[in-house]
Amino acid sequence: MDLKIFFILCANTTELCRQLEESQAIIHSQQVKLVHQDMVIQDLAEQIKKLKRSQELTSAISSKPPSSDGLKKPVRVMSLRRTEHNANGGQTGHRGETLRQVETPDIIQQHCAEQCAHCQAKLTEAMVTSHEARQVFDIPKPRLEVTEHQAMIYACASCRRVTKGVFPMDVTAPAQYGPRVRAAAVYLNAGQLIPEDRVAETMRDLMNINLCPATIAAMGTRKADEFRPLADYIAARVAAAPVRHLDETGFRIGGKTQWLHVAATADLTAYRISMHRGTLPQNIKSGVVVHDHWKPYYTMEGVTHALCNAHHLRELKALIEIEKESWARHMERLLLYAHRVVRLAQEKNQITLPDPIYRRISRIYDRIVEYGLTFHERQEALFQKGSRGKKPRRIGHNLLLRFRDYKADVLRFAADFNIPFTNNQAERDIRMMKVKQKISGGFRCRAGAQSFITLKSVMATARKQSWNMLETLSQSLLELMPRLAS
């Protein structure tokens, strides 16, 4: 072979190798891009799926408040309750609240007839044989009742010195409003959550009482300072109760989000505020706490836990309607069935479920959880960014793991009739506090927030005790403490 031809072939081979390497590099970079694009597509698909799910969630199938439903709120929100055999309306034995006549009315007005309606003859008082009564209940015309306290001044005949009688302890000024006026202002402000300006307007319009907003705020602060020992006593009673409900929510104070915690029973309500959500009650050392599976509650020592099944039913309902997972329907029916048989047993004055029924509920529970876990383990793994962190799971999978790991806490209501099926007691006690925040936007300082929750602790407890609210806010601490202790 000619040397010149040899060098030409070598040069062509080198060029071909270089072009091949460049092609391979381009192919490799394209493959890397395709892999990256696949990862981005999977990530975006997961995000779209989560966003679509969040858009489909409503207050009926999640813990979102009804106000978050916005204009998409359904015309009729389906209840988690199931149809019972009882007819609608009041049940047999329900006393009702129908307005009824009283035996001793305050005012009696007699309406007489002057002549017979048939023959037009004149009628006299001696012809009256009976009467028909109709009673009208109304509010008397508001007027202030002024009580003058006179401290008598004496000049002693022996020593010629002056002695003056002692005014009652709560009479401190030449002219002041009495306890019922103060109680009404505090009740409208802290009890019905009406801002001070509108409380002043309401008192002026309805009772012809002129109060300025600053005076109303001062009335609330003084009453809260007086009631603080009572609020502390209520908190101690809740902590000593065998079963109590716990919940927490964000609370705006000084432009920052702090936390409002509630601990409640059927008869008592105790509120407290803290800088951090995880500041758990330190005075609860035993008994049962009912909550919504917020993990920090499980760090409390010496207590037994029970989980809120209203939360579980809402989560299951979302899985049924959005993800279409069949196991969720079975678990929903089982929890409702267990709740129903517990109620029927309570109506028969039983203290526990018969062992065969409880064991049957427990077996079906385990089978549903096993079926659901098997279903999720067969699903394609979710996309995971990076190699660190926990492997992501679907929402239904996480709920199943909770059912598996906390079975005793989920079914505790069926094992002990003293444990409620839900945590609705705490939910109800905390709901009006969120309404306060929506009306007023929060509190300017921690002292104002502390006064408010002190008043609310006493008023919420008074309502559960069926105390008259005006009397409660009019009475002193020395009068209320024995009533609560009895």
DRENDRENTOR-39193 format. One record per residue (C-alpha): residue number from 1; x, y, z; residue in three letters. Coordinates in steps of 0.5 Angstrom, whole numbers, always signed. Layout:
% DRENDRENTOR-39193
SITE NUM X Y Z ALA
...
% end
This chain:
% DRENDRENTOR-39193
SITE 1 +0 +0 +0 MET
SITE 2 +2 +7 -2 ASP
SITE 3 +5 +11 +4 LEU
SITE 4 +1 +17 +2 LYS
SITE 5 -6 +13 +2 ILE
SITE 6 -4 +10 +9 PHE
SITE 7 -4 +16 +12 PHE
SITE 8 -10 +19 +8 ILE
SITE 9 -14 +12 +11 LEU
SITE 10 -11 +14 +18 CYS
SITE 11 -13 +21 +18 ALA
SITE 12 -20 +19 +16 ASN
SITE 13 -20 +14 +21 THR
SITE 14 -19 +19 +27 THR
SITE 15 -24 +23 +24 GLU
SITE 16 -29 +18 +24 LEU
SITE 17 -27 +16 +31 CYS
SITE 18 -28 +23 +33 ARG
SITE 19 -34 +24 +30 GLN
SITE 20 -37 +18 +33 LEU
SITE 21 -35 +20 +40 GLU
SITE 22 -38 +27 +39 GLU
SITE 23 -44 +23 +37 SER
SITE 24 -44 +18 +43 GLN
SITE 25 -43 +24 +48 ALA
SITE 26 -49 +28 +44 ILE
SITE 27 -53 +21 +45 ILE
SITE 28 -51 +21 +53 HIS
SITE 29 -53 +28 +54 SER
SITE 30 -60 +27 +51 GLN
SITE 31 -61 +21 +55 GLN
SITE 32 -59 +25 +61 VAL
SITE 33 -64 +30 +59 LYS
SITE 34 -70 +25 +58 LEU
SITE 35 -69 +22 +65 VAL
SITE 36 -69 +29 +68 HIS
SITE 37 -75 +31 +64 GLN
SITE 38 -78 +24 +66 ASP
SITE 39 -77 +26 +73 MET
SITE 40 -80 +33 +72 VAL
SITE 41 -86 +30 +69 ILE
SITE 42 -87 +25 +75 GLN
SITE 43 -86 +31 +80 ASP
SITE 44 -91 +35 +76 LEU
SITE 45 -96 +30 +76 ALA
SITE 46 -95 +28 +83 GLU
SITE 47 -96 +36 +84 GLN
SITE 48 -102 +36 +80 ILE
SITE 49 -105 +30 +83 LYS
SITE 50 -104 +34 +90 LYS
SITE 51 -107 +40 +88 LEU
SITE 52 -113 +37 +84 LYS
SITE 53 -114 +33 +91 ARG
SITE 54 -114 +40 +95 SER
SITE 55 -119 +43 +90 GLN
SITE 56 -124 +37 +91 GLU
SITE 57 -123 +37 +99 LEU
SITE 58 -129 +41 +103 THR
SITE 59 -131 +42 +110 SER
SITE 60 -135 +35 +109 ALA
SITE 61 -129 +31 +108 ILE
SITE 62 -123 +34 +111 SER
SITE 63 -122 +38 +117 SER
SITE 64 -122 +45 +113 LYS
SITE 65 -127 +50 +116 PRO
SITE 66 -134 +51 +112 PRO
SITE 67 -131 +58 +111 SER
SITE 68 -126 +55 +107 SER
SITE 69 -131 +52 +102 ASP
SITE 70 -132 +59 +99 GLY
SITE 71 -137 +60 +93 LEU
SITE 72 -136 +53 +91 LYS
SITE 73 -140 +51 +98 LYS
SITE 74 -145 +45 +96 PRO
SITE 75 -152 +47 +97 VAL
SITE 76 -153 +41 +102 ARG
SITE 77 -147 +38 +105 VAL
SITE 78 -147 +31 +107 MET
SITE 79 -147 +29 +114 SER
SITE 80 -143 +24 +117 LEU
SITE 81 -149 +21 +121 ARG
SITE 82 -153 +16 +118 ARG
SITE 83 -161 +15 +118 THR
SITE 84 -164 +12 +124 GLU
SITE 85 -170 +9 +125 HIS
SITE 86 -173 +15 +129 ASN
SITE 87 -177 +20 +126 ALA
SITE 88 -175 +27 +125 ASN
SITE 89 -176 +32 +130 GLY
SITE 90 -177 +32 +138 GLY
SITE 91 -177 +25 +140 GLN
SITE 92 -182 +21 +146 THR
SITE 93 -180 +24 +152 GLY
SITE 94 -177 +31 +150 HIS
SITE 95 -180 +36 +154 ARG
SITE 96 -179 +42 +149 GLY
SITE 97 -178 +49 +150 GLU
SITE 98 -185 +51 +148 THR
SITE 99 -188 +58 +151 LEU
SITE 100 -193 +56 +157 ARG
SITE 101 -197 +60 +161 GLN
SITE 102 -195 +62 +168 VAL
SITE 103 -200 +61 +174 GLU
SITE 104 -198 +68 +177 THR
SITE 105 -197 +74 +172 PRO
SITE 106 -194 +80 +174 ASP
SITE 107 -200 +85 +171 ILE
SITE 108 -207 +83 +169 ILE
SITE 109 -211 +87 +165 GLN
SITE 110 -219 +85 +164 GLN
SITE 111 -222 +86 +158 HIS
SITE 112 -230 +87 +159 CYS
SITE 113 -236 +87 +155 ALA
SITE 114 -241 +92 +155 GLU
SITE 115 -247 +89 +152 GLN
SITE 116 -249 +82 +150 CYS
SITE 117 -247 +80 +143 ALA
SITE 118 -253 +76 +141 HIS
SITE 119 -259 +80 +144 CYS
SITE 120 -255 +87 +146 GLN
SITE 121 -258 +87 +153 ALA
SITE 122 -253 +91 +158 LYS
SITE 123 -248 +87 +162 LEU
SITE 124 -246 +88 +169 THR
SITE 125 -240 +85 +173 GLU
SITE 126 -245 +81 +177 ALA
SITE 127 -246 +77 +170 MET
SITE 128 -239 +74 +170 VAL
SITE 129 -238 +67 +170 THR
SITE 130 -231 +65 +168 SER
SITE 131 -225 +68 +164 HIS
SITE 132 -221 +66 +158 GLU
SITE 133 -213 +68 +159 ALA
SITE 134 -208 +69 +154 ARG
SITE 135 -201 +72 +157 GLN
SITE 136 -196 +76 +153 VAL
SITE 137 -189 +75 +155 PHE
SITE 138 -185 +82 +154 ASP
SITE 139 -179 +85 +157 ILE
SITE 140 -180 +91 +161 PRO
SITE 141 -178 +98 +159 LYS
SITE 142 -171 +99 +161 PRO
SITE 143 -169 +104 +166 ARG
SITE 144 -163 +104 +171 LEU
SITE 145 -165 +103 +178 GLU
SITE 146 -161 +108 +183 VAL
SITE 147 -159 +105 +190 THR
SITE 148 -156 +111 +194 GLU
SITE 149 -151 +108 +200 HIS
SITE 150 -151 +113 +206 GLN
SITE 151 -145 +112 +210 ALA
SITE 152 -148 +115 +217 MET
SITE 153 -143 +120 +220 ILE
SITE 154 -144 +120 +228 TYR
SITE 155 -141 +125 +233 ALA
SITE 156 -139 +122 +239 CYS
SITE 157 -142 +125 +246 ALA
SITE 158 -137 +123 +250 SER
SITE 159 -130 +124 +246 CYS
SITE 160 -133 +129 +241 ARG
SITE 161 -130 +125 +235 ARG
SITE 162 -133 +123 +229 VAL
SITE 163 -135 +116 +226 THR
SITE 164 -137 +114 +219 LYS
SITE 165 -141 +108 +217 GLY
SITE 166 -137 +103 +212 VAL
SITE 167 -139 +103 +205 PHE
SITE 168 -140 +96 +202 PRO
SITE 169 -133 +94 +199 MET
SITE 170 -135 +94 +192 ASP
SITE 171 -138 +101 +193 VAL
SITE 172 -132 +106 +191 THR
SITE 173 -134 +112 +188 ALA
SITE 174 -139 +118 +189 PRO
SITE 175 -143 +115 +182 ALA
SITE 176 -142 +108 +179 GLN
SITE 177 -145 +103 +175 TYR
SITE 178 -147 +97 +179 GLY
SITE 179 -145 +89 +178 PRO
SITE 180 -151 +88 +173 ARG
SITE 181 -149 +93 +168 VAL
SITE 182 -142 +91 +168 ARG
SITE 183 -144 +84 +168 ALA
SITE 184 -148 +85 +161 ALA
SITE 185 -143 +89 +158 ALA
SITE 186 -138 +84 +160 VAL
SITE 187 -142 +78 +157 TYR
SITE 188 -144 +82 +150 LEU
SITE 189 -136 +83 +149 ASN
SITE 190 -133 +77 +152 ALA
SITE 191 -139 +72 +151 GLY
SITE 192 -142 +74 +145 GLN
SITE 193 -136 +77 +142 LEU
SITE 194 -138 +84 +140 ILE
SITE 195 -133 +89 +140 PRO
SITE 196 -133 +95 +145 GLU
SITE 197 -135 +100 +140 ASP
SITE 198 -141 +96 +138 ARG
SITE 199 -143 +94 +146 VAL
SITE 200 -143 +101 +148 ALA
SITE 201 -148 +102 +142 GLU
SITE 202 -152 +96 +144 THR
SITE 203 -152 +99 +151 MET
SITE 204 -154 +106 +149 ARG
SITE 205 -160 +103 +144 ASP
SITE 206 -163 +98 +149 LEU
SITE 207 -162 +100 +156 MET
SITE 208 -160 +108 +155 ASN
SITE 209 -154 +107 +159 ILE
SITE 210 -148 +111 +156 ASN
SITE 211 -141 +107 +157 LEU
SITE 212 -135 +109 +153 CYS
SITE 213 -131 +103 +150 PRO
SITE 214 -125 +104 +154 ALA
SITE 215 -130 +103 +160 THR
SITE 216 -132 +97 +157 ILE
SITE 217 -125 +94 +156 ALA
SITE 218 -123 +96 +163 ALA
SITE 219 -130 +92 +166 MET
SITE 220 -127 +86 +163 GLY
SITE 221 -120 +87 +165 THR
SITE 222 -123 +88 +172 ARG
SITE 223 -127 +82 +172 LYS
SITE 224 -122 +77 +169 ALA
SITE 225 -117 +79 +174 ASP
SITE 226 -122 +77 +179 GLU
SITE 227 -124 +71 +176 PHE
SITE 228 -117 +68 +175 ARG
SITE 229 -117 +64 +181 PRO
SITE 230 -123 +61 +179 LEU
SITE 231 -120 +60 +172 ALA
SITE 232 -114 +56 +175 ASP
SITE 233 -119 +52 +179 TYR
SITE 234 -123 +50 +173 ILE
SITE 235 -116 +48 +170 ALA
SITE 236 -114 +44 +176 ALA
SITE 237 -121 +40 +176 ARG
SITE 238 -120 +39 +168 VAL
SITE 239 -113 +36 +169 ALA
SITE 240 -116 +31 +175 ALA
SITE 241 -122 +29 +171 ALA
SITE 242 -121 +21 +168 PRO
SITE 243 -123 +23 +161 VAL
SITE 244 -121 +30 +158 ARG
SITE 245 -121 +33 +151 HIS
SITE 246 -115 +37 +148 LEU
SITE 247 -115 +41 +142 ASP
SITE 248 -111 +47 +139 GLU
SITE 249 -111 +53 +134 THR
SITE 250 -107 +59 +132 GLY
SITE 251 -109 +65 +136 PHE
SITE 252 -106 +72 +133 ARG
SITE 253 -103 +76 +139 ILE
SITE 254 -99 +82 +137 GLY
SITE 255 -99 +81 +130 GLY
SITE 256 -96 +74 +131 LYS
SITE 257 -99 +67 +131 THR
SITE 258 -99 +64 +138 GLN
SITE 259 -103 +58 +140 TRP
SITE 260 -109 +57 +144 LEU
SITE 261 -110 +50 +147 HIS
SITE 262 -117 +48 +150 VAL
SITE 263 -118 +42 +155 ALA
SITE 264 -125 +40 +157 ALA
SITE 265 -130 +36 +160 THR
SITE 266 -137 +35 +159 ALA
SITE 267 -138 +40 +165 ASP
SITE 268 -131 +44 +165 LEU
SITE 269 -127 +48 +160 THR
SITE 270 -120 +51 +161 ALA
SITE 271 -117 +55 +156 TYR
SITE 272 -109 +57 +156 ARG
SITE 273 -105 +61 +151 ILE
SITE 274 -97 +59 +149 SER
SITE 275 -92 +62 +144 MET
SITE 276 -91 +55 +141 HIS
SITE 277 -96 +50 +139 ARG
SITE 278 -92 +44 +142 GLY
SITE 279 -93 +47 +149 THR
SITE 280 -97 +41 +152 LEU
SITE 281 -101 +41 +159 PRO
SITE 282 -96 +40 +165 GLN
SITE 283 -101 +38 +170 ASN
SITE 284 -105 +32 +166 ILE
SITE 285 -101 +26 +169 LYS
SITE 286 -106 +21 +168 SER
SITE 287 -113 +19 +166 GLY
SITE 288 -115 +19 +158 VAL
SITE 289 -114 +24 +153 VAL
SITE 290 -118 +25 +147 VAL
SITE 291 -115 +28 +141 HIS
SITE 292 -114 +28 +134 ASP
SITE 293 -108 +24 +133 HIS
SITE 294 -103 +30 +133 TRP
SITE 295 -96 +27 +135 LYS
SITE 296 -94 +31 +140 PRO
SITE 297 -100 +29 +145 TYR
SITE 298 -96 +22 +145 TYR
SITE 299 -90 +25 +149 THR
SITE 300 -95 +26 +155 MET
SITE 301 -93 +21 +160 GLU
SITE 302 -98 +17 +164 GLY
SITE 303 -104 +18 +160 VAL
SITE 304 -108 +14 +156 THR
SITE 305 -110 +16 +149 HIS
SITE 306 -116 +16 +145 ALA
SITE 307 -117 +18 +138 LEU
SITE 308 -122 +22 +135 CYS
SITE 309 -126 +18 +130 ASN
SITE 310 -130 +24 +127 ALA
SITE 311 -123 +26 +124 HIS
SITE 312 -122 +19 +121 HIS
SITE 313 -129 +19 +118 LEU
SITE 314 -128 +25 +114 ARG
SITE 315 -121 +22 +112 GLU
SITE 316 -125 +16 +110 LEU
SITE 317 -130 +20 +106 LYS
SITE 318 -125 +23 +102 ALA
SITE 319 -121 +17 +100 LEU
SITE 320 -128 +14 +98 ILE
SITE 321 -130 +20 +94 GLU
SITE 322 -123 +22 +91 ILE
SITE 323 -119 +16 +91 GLU
SITE 324 -124 +11 +90 LYS
SITE 325 -121 +6 +95 GLU
SITE 326 -126 +0 +97 SER
SITE 327 -123 -1 +104 TRP
SITE 328 -124 +6 +106 ALA
SITE 329 -132 +4 +105 ARG
SITE 330 -131 -2 +109 HIS
SITE 331 -128 +2 +115 MET
SITE 332 -133 +7 +115 GLU
SITE 333 -138 +2 +116 ARG
SITE 334 -135 -1 +121 LEU
SITE 335 -133 +5 +125 LEU
SITE 336 -141 +7 +125 LEU
SITE 337 -143 +0 +126 TYR
SITE 338 -139 +0 +133 ALA
SITE 339 -141 +7 +135 HIS
SITE 340 -148 +4 +134 ARG
SITE 341 -148 -2 +138 VAL
SITE 342 -144 +2 +143 VAL
SITE 343 -150 +7 +144 ARG
SITE 344 -155 +1 +144 LEU
SITE 345 -151 -2 +149 ALA
SITE 346 -151 +4 +153 GLN
SITE 347 -159 +5 +152 GLU
SITE 348 -159 -2 +156 LYS
SITE 349 -155 +1 +162 ASN
SITE 350 -149 -4 +160 GLN
SITE 351 -142 -2 +162 ILE
SITE 352 -138 -6 +156 THR
SITE 353 -140 -9 +150 LEU
SITE 354 -141 -17 +150 PRO
SITE 355 -134 -20 +149 ASP
SITE 356 -136 -24 +142 PRO
SITE 357 -139 -17 +139 ILE
SITE 358 -132 -13 +141 TYR
SITE 359 -128 -19 +138 ARG
SITE 360 -132 -19 +132 ARG
SITE 361 -131 -12 +131 ILE
SITE 362 -123 -13 +132 SER
SITE 363 -123 -18 +127 ARG
SITE 364 -126 -15 +122 ILE
SITE 365 -122 -8 +123 TYR
SITE 366 -116 -13 +123 ASP
SITE 367 -118 -16 +116 ARG
SITE 368 -120 -9 +113 ILE
SITE 369 -113 -6 +115 VAL
SITE 370 -109 -12 +112 GLU
SITE 371 -113 -11 +106 TYR
SITE 372 -112 -4 +105 GLY
SITE 373 -104 -5 +106 LEU
SITE 374 -104 -10 +101 THR
SITE 375 -108 -6 +96 PHE
SITE 376 -103 +0 +97 HIS
SITE 377 -96 -5 +97 GLU
SITE 378 -98 -7 +90 ARG
SITE 379 -99 +0 +88 GLN
SITE 380 -93 +3 +84 GLU
SITE 381 -88 +7 +88 ALA
SITE 382 -89 +15 +88 LEU
SITE 383 -84 +19 +85 PHE
SITE 384 -78 +21 +91 GLN
SITE 385 -74 +27 +90 LYS
SITE 386 -67 +25 +92 GLY
SITE 387 -65 +19 +95 SER
SITE 388 -65 +22 +102 ARG
SITE 389 -71 +22 +107 GLY
SITE 390 -77 +18 +108 LYS
SITE 391 -80 +14 +102 LYS
SITE 392 -87 +18 +100 PRO
SITE 393 -93 +14 +101 ARG
SITE 394 -100 +16 +99 ARG
SITE 395 -105 +19 +104 ILE
SITE 396 -109 +12 +104 GLY
SITE 397 -103 +9 +106 HIS
SITE 398 -101 +13 +112 ASN
SITE 399 -108 +13 +115 LEU
SITE 400 -108 +5 +114 LEU
SITE 401 -101 +5 +118 LEU
SITE 402 -105 +10 +123 ARG
SITE 403 -110 +5 +124 PHE
SITE 404 -105 -1 +125 ARG
SITE 405 -101 +2 +130 ASP
SITE 406 -106 +6 +134 TYR
SITE 407 -112 +0 +134 LYS
SITE 408 -113 +1 +141 ALA
SITE 409 -114 +8 +141 ASP
SITE 410 -118 +8 +135 VAL
SITE 411 -123 +3 +138 LEU
SITE 412 -122 +5 +146 ARG
SITE 413 -129 +8 +145 PHE
SITE 414 -132 +1 +144 ALA
SITE 415 -128 -2 +150 ALA
SITE 416 -129 +3 +155 ASP
SITE 417 -136 +7 +155 PHE
SITE 418 -133 +13 +159 ASN
SITE 419 -129 +14 +152 ILE
SITE 420 -133 +18 +147 PRO
SITE 421 -133 +17 +140 PHE
SITE 422 -130 +23 +138 THR
SITE 423 -127 +29 +140 ASN
SITE 424 -132 +34 +138 ASN
SITE 425 -133 +37 +145 GLN
SITE 426 -126 +40 +144 ALA
SITE 427 -128 +42 +137 GLU
SITE 428 -134 +46 +140 ARG
SITE 429 -131 +49 +146 ASP
SITE 430 -125 +52 +141 ILE
SITE 431 -130 +54 +135 ARG
SITE 432 -132 +61 +138 MET
SITE 433 -125 +63 +139 MET
SITE 434 -124 +62 +132 LYS
SITE 435 -130 +67 +131 VAL
SITE 436 -127 +72 +136 LYS
SITE 437 -121 +72 +131 GLN
SITE 438 -125 +73 +125 LYS
SITE 439 -129 +79 +128 ILE
SITE 440 -123 +82 +131 SER
SITE 441 -117 +80 +128 GLY
SITE 442 -113 +78 +134 GLY
SITE 443 -111 +82 +140 PHE
SITE 444 -106 +87 +141 ARG
SITE 445 -102 +85 +147 CYS
SITE 446 -102 +78 +151 ARG
SITE 447 -105 +81 +157 ALA
SITE 448 -111 +83 +153 GLY
SITE 449 -111 +75 +150 ALA
SITE 450 -110 +73 +157 GLN
SITE 451 -116 +77 +160 SER
SITE 452 -121 +74 +155 PHE
SITE 453 -119 +67 +155 ILE
SITE 454 -120 +67 +163 THR
SITE 455 -127 +70 +162 LEU
SITE 456 -129 +65 +157 LYS
SITE 457 -126 +59 +161 SER
SITE 458 -131 +62 +167 VAL
SITE 459 -137 +63 +162 MET
SITE 460 -136 +56 +158 ALA
SITE 461 -136 +53 +164 THR
SITE 462 -142 +57 +167 ALA
SITE 463 -146 +55 +161 ARG
SITE 464 -144 +47 +162 LYS
SITE 465 -147 +48 +169 GLN
SITE 466 -153 +51 +167 SER
SITE 467 -152 +57 +171 TRP
SITE 468 -155 +64 +169 ASN
SITE 469 -150 +68 +165 MET
SITE 470 -152 +75 +168 LEU
SITE 471 -152 +72 +175 GLU
SITE 472 -145 +69 +174 THR
SITE 473 -142 +75 +172 LEU
SITE 474 -145 +79 +177 SER
SITE 475 -143 +75 +183 GLN
SITE 476 -136 +75 +186 SER
SITE 477 -131 +70 +187 LEU
SITE 478 -133 +68 +194 LEU
SITE 479 -140 +66 +191 GLU
SITE 480 -138 +62 +185 LEU
SITE 481 -132 +58 +188 MET
SITE 482 -137 +54 +193 PRO
SITE 483 -142 +53 +187 ARG
SITE 484 -137 +50 +183 LEU
SITE 485 -134 +46 +188 ALA
SITE 486 -140 +43 +190 SER
% end
